[in-house]
Amino acid sequence: MTKIVLALFGLFASLQLQAQNLDKSEIQEPNGSAIRIAVSKFELEDGNSFFEEAEDFERKGDYNEALTLFGKAAFEYNSVKNFNRYGLAVIKMSNMHYQLGRFADAEQILLNVALKNYSKTGNRAGIMNTYNLLGKVYLANTKYTQSMWFYTQQGILAKQLKSNNAYIESILGIVQVKIKKKDFTLALRDLKSAEWLANSIKTTQYKAQIKDAREMIANKTGKKVNPS
């Protein structure tokens, strides 16, 4: 685990303590709440500014600078207990690590920060999205058993939340794992299921992914794979 991941964990703990101390000071000082509201607004604006600047660097491909700024945004959002924005910043941080090939760091942030944040706030959609990202990270790091497990968990939550898109994404993730494991027959079966579901909800969003997966299977098996 790198220093930036350790720093993030330390940040989370220190901010919780800071928040408790602030709560105590507000009880002791009648005018503290008004001051705190003003400070919170300032910190939220700082967080938004850092986040927007980070996205600019992300678009330019400067992932190291983007990572630093997303970390600063996460700090500000956590300070004001805006856990939705905090979660977004943390997810972005993990993605920067992913883009930089630091799969272990991306994994640790998703497991130890993002999932804990979404579990604490009861954000099931956030948990589902984090499962998808963990599946992606483990796949890139050739940890196929873990990848399969998280894509499967995403699919279970997608069914519960009635999210067809997330369910299709979980199936396509599983397809990629099975292709890597050379389970081409099973991968093709799941691919056909994803294609059928996409057609049933009349979406073309996954057409390119399905086509690419089908061509990958054909290239690896030497057999032409026809659409279902």
C-alpha positions in Angstrom: 0.0 0.0 0.0 1.5 3.3 -1.0 1.8 6.5 1.2 -1.2 8.2 -0.5 -3.5 5.3 0.5 -2.3 5.3 4.1 -2.7 9.1 4.1 -6.3 8.7 3.0 -7.1 6.2 5.7 -5.5 8.6 8.3 -7.5 11.4 6.8 -10.8 9.5 7.3 -10.0 8.8 11.0 -8.7 12.3 11.8 -11.7 13.9 10.2 -14.1 11.8 12.3 -12.3 13.0 15.4 -12.3 16.6 14.2 -16.1 16.3 13.5 -16.7 15.1 17.0 -14.7 18.0 18.5 -16.6 20.5 16.3 -19.9 19.0 17.5 -18.8 19.6 21.1 -17.7 23.1 20.5 -21.0 23.9 18.8 -22.9 22.8 21.9 -20.7 25.0 24.2 -20.9 28.1 22.0 -24.4 29.3 21.0 -23.2 31.2 18.0 -20.9 28.4 16.8 -23.6 26.9 14.5 -23.8 30.1 12.3 -20.0 30.2 12.0 -19.8 26.5 11.2 -22.4 26.9 8.4 -20.3 29.6 6.8 -17.1 27.6 7.1 -18.9 24.5 5.7 -20.1 26.4 2.7 -16.6 27.7 2.0 -15.1 24.1 2.4 -17.8 22.7 0.0 -16.9 25.3 -2.6 -13.2 24.4 -2.2 -14.1 20.7 -2.7 -16.1 21.5 -5.8 -13.2 23.6 -7.2 -10.6 20.9 -6.5 -12.9 18.3 -8.1 -13.5 20.3 -11.3 -9.8 21.0 -11.6 -9.0 17.3 -11.1 -11.4 16.4 -13.9 -9.6 18.7 -16.3 -6.3 17.0 -15.5 -8.1 13.6 -15.9 -9.3 14.6 -19.4 -5.7 15.6 -20.3 -4.4 12.3 -19.1 -2.4 13.7 -16.2 -3.6 11.1 -13.7 -1.0 11.9 -11.0 -2.1 15.5 -10.7 -5.7 14.5 -11.0 -5.2 12.0 -8.1 -3.8 14.7 -5.9 -6.7 17.1 -6.6 -9.3 14.4 -6.1 -7.7 13.7 -2.8 -8.0 17.3 -1.8 -11.6 17.3 -2.9 -12.3 14.2 -0.8 -10.7 16.0 2.3 -13.0 19.0 1.9 -16.2 16.9 1.3 -15.4 14.7 4.3 -14.8 17.8 6.5 -18.4 19.0 5.8 -19.8 15.4 5.9 -21.0 15.6 2.3 -20.6 11.8 1.9 -22.2 11.6 -1.5 -19.6 14.0 -3.0 -16.9 12.4 -0.8 -17.8 9.0 -2.3 -17.5 10.3 -5.9 -14.1 11.8 -5.1 -12.9 8.5 -3.6 -14.1 6.6 -6.6 -12.2 9.0 -8.8 -9.1 8.4 -6.8 -9.3 4.7 -7.2 -9.8 5.1 -11.0 -6.7 7.3 -11.2 -4.7 4.5 -9.6 -6.3 2.1 -12.0 -5.3 4.2 -15.0 -1.8 4.4 -13.6 -1.6 0.6 -13.3 -1.6 0.7 -9.5 -4.2 -2.0 -9.0 -3.4 -2.8 -5.4 -3.9 0.9 -4.4 -7.2 1.1 -6.4 -8.3 -2.1 -4.7 -7.5 -0.8 -1.2 -9.3 2.5 -1.7 -12.4 0.7 -3.0 -12.5 -1.9 -0.2 -11.4 0.2 2.8 -12.8 3.6 1.9 -15.5 3.6 -0.8 -17.4 0.5 0.4 -17.3 1.7 4.0 -18.5 5.1 3.1 -21.5 3.7 1.0 -22.3 1.1 3.7 -22.3 3.8 6.4 -24.7 5.9 4.4 -26.9 3.0 3.2 -26.2 3.9 -0.5 -26.9 0.5 -2.2 -26.4 2.0 -5.7 -22.9 3.2 -4.6 -22.1 -0.2 -3.2 -23.2 -1.8 -6.5 -21.1 0.6 -8.5 -18.1 -0.2 -6.2 -18.6 -3.9 -6.8 -18.4 -3.3 -10.5 -15.2 -1.3 -10.2 -13.6 -4.0 -7.9 -14.5 -6.6 -10.5 -12.7 -4.5 -13.1 -9.6 -3.9 -10.9 -9.3 -7.6 -10.0 -9.7 -8.6 -13.6 -6.9 -6.2 -14.6 -4.7 -7.7 -11.8 -5.4 -11.2 -13.1 -7.3 -12.1 -9.9 -10.1 -13.9 -11.6 -11.9 -15.5 -8.7 -12.2 -12.2 -6.9 -13.3 -10.5 -10.0 -16.0 -13.0 -10.7 -17.2 -12.7 -7.1 -17.6 -8.9 -7.3 -19.3 -8.9 -10.7 -21.7 -11.5 -9.3 -22.5 -9.4 -6.3 -23.1 -6.4 -8.5 -25.6 -8.5 -10.5 -27.4 -9.6 -7.3 -27.7 -6.0 -6.2 -28.8 -4.9 -9.7 -31.7 -7.4 -9.6 -32.7 -6.1 -6.2 -32.6 -2.5 -7.3 -34.2 -3.4 -10.7 -31.4 -1.9 -12.6 -31.2 -3.6 -16.0 -28.2 -1.6 -17.1 -26.2 -2.6 -14.1 -27.2 -6.2 -14.5 -26.1 -6.2 -18.1 -22.7 -4.7 -17.0 -22.3 -7.4 -14.4 -22.9 -10.1 -17.1 -20.4 -8.5 -19.5 -17.9 -8.3 -16.7 -18.3 -12.0 -16.0 -17.9 -12.7 -19.7 -14.5 -11.0 -19.7 -13.4 -13.1 -16.7 -14.5 -16.3 -18.5 -12.7 -15.3 -21.6 -9.5 -14.8 -19.6 -10.1 -18.2 -18.0 -10.7 -19.7 -21.5 -14.2 -20.8 -20.6 -15.3 -19.8 -24.0 -18.5 -21.8 -24.1 -19.8 -20.4 -20.9 -18.7 -16.9 -21.9 -20.6 -17.1 -25.1 -23.7 -18.3 -23.2 -23.5 -15.3 -20.9 -22.9 -13.0 -23.8 -26.1 -14.1 -25.5 -28.0 -13.5 -22.2 -26.6 -10.0 -22.1 -27.5 -9.4 -25.7 -31.0 -10.7 -25.2 -31.6 -8.5 -22.2 -30.2 -5.4 -24.0 -32.6 -6.1 -26.9 -35.5 -6.6 -24.5 -35.0 -3.1 -23.0 -34.3 -1.6 -26.4 -30.9 -0.3 -25.7 -27.9 -0.2 -28.0 -25.5 1.1 -25.3 -23.7 -2.3 -25.0 -23.7 -3.2 -28.7 -20.0 -2.4 -29.2 -19.0 -4.3 -26.0 -21.0 -7.3 -27.1 -19.5 -7.2 -30.6 -15.9 -6.9 -29.3 -16.4 -9.8 -26.8 -17.9 -12.0 -29.6 -14.9 -11.2 -31.9 -12.5 -11.9 -29.1 -14.1 -15.4 -28.5 -14.0 -16.1 -32.3 -10.3 -15.1 -32.5 -9.3 -17.3 -29.5 -11.4 -20.3 -30.7 -10.9 -20.0 -34.4 -14.6 -20.3 -34.9 -17.0 -17.8 -36.2 -19.5 -16.8 -33.6 -22.9 -15.6 -34.9 -25.1 -13.2 -33.1 -28.0 -14.8 -31.2 
